[in-house]
Amino acid sequence: MAYEDVKTYAAMAGLLIFIALFVGVLIYAFWPGNKARFEEARNIPLEQDPEDPAPRGDNGR
């Protein structure tokens, strides 16, 4: 088996692995059971931060 053959098979295997990973991520993202988790994560930036009970005098340093 020549180097060019090994290079071709390795490139094809890598491509197939990345396609499989991409499809797996898409399936995970669009799976109906994950909707509630993503809805909750979507609202995290909109939630109000809890008040700091004891402010530090060092301006956060």
C-alpha positions in Angstrom: 0.0 0.0 0.0 1.5 3.3 -1.1 1.5 6.5 0.9 -1.0 8.1 -1.5 -3.5 5.2 -0.8 -3.1 5.6 3.0 -3.5 9.4 2.7 -6.7 8.9 0.7 -8.2 6.4 3.1 -7.2 8.6 6.1 -8.8 11.7 4.5 -12.0 9.7 3.7 -12.2 8.3 7.3 -11.7 11.7 8.8 -14.4 13.2 6.6 -16.8 10.4 7.6 -16.1 10.9 11.3 -16.7 14.6 11.1 -20.0 14.1 9.2 -21.1 11.5 11.8 -20.3 14.0 14.6 -22.1 16.8 12.8 -25.2 14.7 12.3 -25.0 13.6 16.0 -24.9 17.2 17.2 -27.9 18.1 14.9 -29.9 15.1 16.3 -29.1 16.2 19.9 -30.0 19.8 19.2 -33.3 19.1 17.6 -34.4 16.1 19.8 -37.8 17.0 21.2 -36.8 15.9 24.8 -34.1 18.7 24.9 -36.5 21.5 24.3 -37.1 22.3 27.9 -33.4 22.4 28.7 -32.7 24.8 25.8 -35.7 27.0 26.7 -34.2 27.3 30.3 -30.7 28.1 28.9 -32.2 30.6 26.5 -33.6 32.7 29.4 -30.5 32.7 31.6 -29.1 36.1 30.3 -32.5 37.7 31.0 -32.7 36.6 34.7 -31.9 39.2 37.3 -28.6 38.7 39.1 -28.9 38.0 42.9 -28.0 40.9 45.0 -24.6 40.7 46.6 -25.2 40.8 50.4 -21.8 42.1 51.4 -20.2 44.4 48.8 -16.4 44.4 48.8 -14.5 47.6 49.2 -11.8 46.7 46.7 -13.9 47.5 43.6 -13.9 43.9 42.6 -10.1 43.5 42.5 
